[in-house]
């Protein structure tokens, strides 16, 4: 009951004050009138027994006081409702709103900002760059500073929670609040989280670049393949009318067959690249030694006329790697390049398996060391780029290695190429692959296979 009464008094305090003031006025007027004008009546008689004129005057005065208090009450109530509406709108906006002063102190923020940055802790009064960007000085891109200087709205796309720890992106609009002299006294910052939009933008940009890459790739390589087939077929027609040209015809038919295989490999690689970029293949446990033996066996069958000196050296207790079916394409591509770009009578390839610690994370290191023609320093990074095409043979290598790069990236691994002999690329290459180590290992297992 007392609590309810307090609530009523609090809600209607202005009206209650007006009524009490009106009653007080009645008493005060009676006291003053008795003291200065009436000598025959005492104070208490004068309160109740007044003349009609005095009663009319007192009633009008008291009524005016009460009505005025009701008017003030209604105005205050309307203003309070309006403030509550503005506050609800301010806090209900599902974007960030931050009001700053000329010193970049935070004056007020809405609930979105509190939840975003310091939930449960006061933000007002602190520097915006300290709270929003974890900096000790103003941000170089700050749109609020530009708005204070220019008096115009400014926009900027900035990282959050900081430029050193980018987890998303905010689109910030800074609007000026001006006084009567047109001076900017405050700035309202509107922050919108555009992280998802950035991801979508990147997705469609990547899709566009991928389509352009495939278009250029086919325009270049397929045209080259078709031209080789056309030339060989025309020569076949020419030599078919000549005597003793069987060997030349056989060589030309072999060229045509190789070009068809090249086209088939090109289409297969493009499909695999597309598959990697559009879907996520499950990671599983794969027997590394067994896979390498299968790939080497396939390589020797593909090049029966070549002589090999090929070694696989695994001096670790690693048997399994964390990968998927595409890892075989990685090994096949690197080994095929080691044969294709090798003019030596004996092709030497050494596959070394070891373990390294990198950035506090364990990796399996697989090295493919060959005695081929090597790769110049200027091309060592470029060969892994999808858009790198400089000639027929280089284009084929570029596509294959871009596929290799994408596969290794999908494992959160790394790949690069070094010189077999330091600072002499002509002595051969060393392709190095890092794959995050599978936690489950078979201990005390060391295997050495010689070919």
Secondary structure, DSSP 8 states (H G I E B T S, - for coil): -HHHHHHHHHHTHHHHHHHHHHHHHHHHHHHHHHHHT-SSS-HHHHHHS--HHHHHHHHHHHHHHHHHHHHHHHHHHHHHHHHHHHHHHHHH-SSEEEEEETT-BEEEE-HHHHHHT-TTS--TTSBHHHHHH--SS--TT-HHHHHHHHSS-EEEEEEEEETTEEEEEEEEEEEEEE-TTS-EEEEEEEEEE-HHHHHHHHHHHHHHHHHHHHHHHIIIIIHHHHHHHHHHHHHHHHHHTSTT-HHHHHHHHHHHHHHHHHHHHHHHHHHHHHHHHH-----EEEEHHHHHHHHHHHHHHHTTTSEEEEEEEE-SS--EEEE-TTHHHHHHHHHHHHHHT--SSEEEEEEEEEEEEETTEEEEEEEEEE-SS---GGGTTGGGSTT---SHHHHHHHHHHHHHHHHHHHTT-EEEEEEEETTEEEEEEEEEEEEE--S---TT--EEEE-
